Amino acid sequence: MTREIGVGVIGMGWMGETHSRSYRQVLERFADADFAPRLVVCSDNVESRAREAQRRLGFERFTTDWHEVLSDPNVEVVNITVPNGLHLEIVRAAAAAGKHILCEKPVGRDPQETALAEQAARQAGVQTFVGYNYRWVPMVQYAKQLIDEGRLGRLTHYRSRFFACYASNPYGLLSWRFQIEHGLGILGDLGSHAIDLAHLIAGPMKKVIGNKETFIRQRPLPKGGGTHFSVGGPDDPTGDVTNEDYCGILVSFENGVQGTIEMCRVINGPKCEYTFELNGTEGALKWNFEQMNEMHVQFRSKNDAEDGFIRIVSGPAHPFHHYFNPGPGIGLGYDDLKTIEAYQFLKSVAEGQQGQPGFEEALAVANVQRSVQRSWESERWEAVTSTRVD
Ligand SMILES: NC(=O)c1ccc[n+]([C@@H]2O[C@H](COP(=O)([O-])OP(=O)(O)OC[C@H]3O[C@@H](n4cnc5c(N)ncnc54)[C@H](O)[C@@H]3O)[C@@H](O)[C@H]2O)c1
């Protein structure tokens, strides 16, 4: 019999809607799922958003008080898609209520809060999952497969960029994303993805040295109700941006790989250029999210005349692709990554097995972020050390 899993979603902005659509898609896409999400309740402190989300996305009810999501006996898993500054409080309350948790990244507004969230979930014995959705790209999963099979030999170099233009308009509103009291800037935001993927592809990090810059130092104040992409005008009153737009990190990995990771939210040119390049003693690969359904790979050839990168295109031969399309080259989109994420989370809950990426992987990201922060202060290499709270 299909096992029903009651879902409560807290925060019905961009990600809350995306996650809700993903739960709805799980059964349609994953014919082998022997569990079914039940969309019990959605919550947003802006009543119109909560009501509208209930109507369009098929929840049984809505509430403007997130505590009601946690006290609902029909809710087994809680999906946290509110601004970062609220994550820890809700994680703690959800863990205390015995609910399994999917939390968007970054789990805490800073590394210390992520460590406290990990502690709360671990001590309560609830399962966790994190919105590191770029892991689920079929080409990324295939890259991981090639690495694990040793097809690239011993890994030597890793270079990654997450260059987005989402805040390059100087009139983009001074939302929670730009205020240090709500959390780190780009290091917490896109940096969480970039560090998690570096862990998946190149392994744990040994030491880091980082720098940061804020290029747009003032932004128009929000008039209320704005979200991620809302824009003001030149005559609006402004406030200070108090966290970083850019972060660059030089990395030495535990396995000897040497690399760089850069991230920026105000760059012109790239739109969402999330890339990594990996080199090993037997080959190399390059991937870019802007063309997420393809990857360039090189396997060292005995024939120098034909040695070089080849382009491979996502198809049913690659992980997860066949759940979406039976044909090669008929690619997936961003929302499909979230559907795979929702499936993996619910599967881990149905099986009673902690899945990956959970809060343990988020803690590993936080350890690196904390070391980068230390390096901003010391202007030296900093060892990656644990922030775990026992
Ligand atoms: N994985 C990804 O690719 C990705 C992409 C974007 C955002 N995110 C993460 O998702 C989270 C949400 O980001 P977003 O872009 O959806 O933000 P958003 O501003 O669009 O949405 C946040 C929502 O939370 C609601 N909210 C605020 N306080 C609340 C409260 N007390 N109770 C209930 N609802 C409340 C807001 O009204 C809003 O609707 C953040 O942690 C962000 O870092 C992840």
The ligand as a Gaussian input file, in Angstrom:
#p B3LYP/6-31G(d) Opt

LIG

0 1
 N       18.132000      26.102000      -3.529000
 C       18.024000      27.173000      -4.268000
 O       18.383000      27.162000      -5.446000
 C       17.425000      28.424000      -3.664000
 C       16.990000      29.468000      -4.511000
 C       16.411000      30.595000      -3.901000
 C       16.288000      30.680000      -2.536000
 N       16.737000      29.650000      -1.752000
 C       16.578000      29.706000      -0.277000
 O       15.182000      29.561000       0.014000
 C       14.814000      30.366000       1.140000
 C       13.680000      31.308000       0.744000
 O       14.121000      32.103000      -0.339000
 P       13.068000      32.722000      -1.392000
 O       13.851000      33.169000      -2.564000
 O       11.926000      31.791000      -1.599000
 O       12.598000      34.001000      -0.562000
 P       11.279000      34.847000      -0.738000
 O       11.555000      36.154000      -0.114000
 O       10.788000      34.768000      -2.158000
 O       10.222000      34.031000       0.126000
 C       10.254000      33.957000       1.535000
 C        8.811000      33.808000       2.005000
 O        8.824000      33.601000       3.416000
 C        7.732000      34.342000       3.941000
 N        7.926000      34.579000       5.366000
 C        8.682000      35.526000       5.978000
 N        8.541000      35.445000       7.308000
 C        7.669000      34.422000       7.549000
 C        7.102000      33.851000       8.717000
 N        7.402000      34.328000       9.951000
 N        6.224000      32.817000       8.596000
 C        5.914000      32.328000       7.368000
 N        6.405000      32.847000       6.214000
 C        7.279000      33.875000       6.309000
 C        7.722000      35.622000       3.107000
 O        6.495000      36.315000       3.206000
 C        7.966000      35.054000       1.715000
 O        6.760000      34.690000       1.077000
 C       16.107000      31.073000       1.585000
 O       16.692000      30.339000       2.614000
 C       16.989000      31.034000       0.340000
 O       18.368000      31.058000       0.635000
 C       17.283000      28.525000      -2.293000

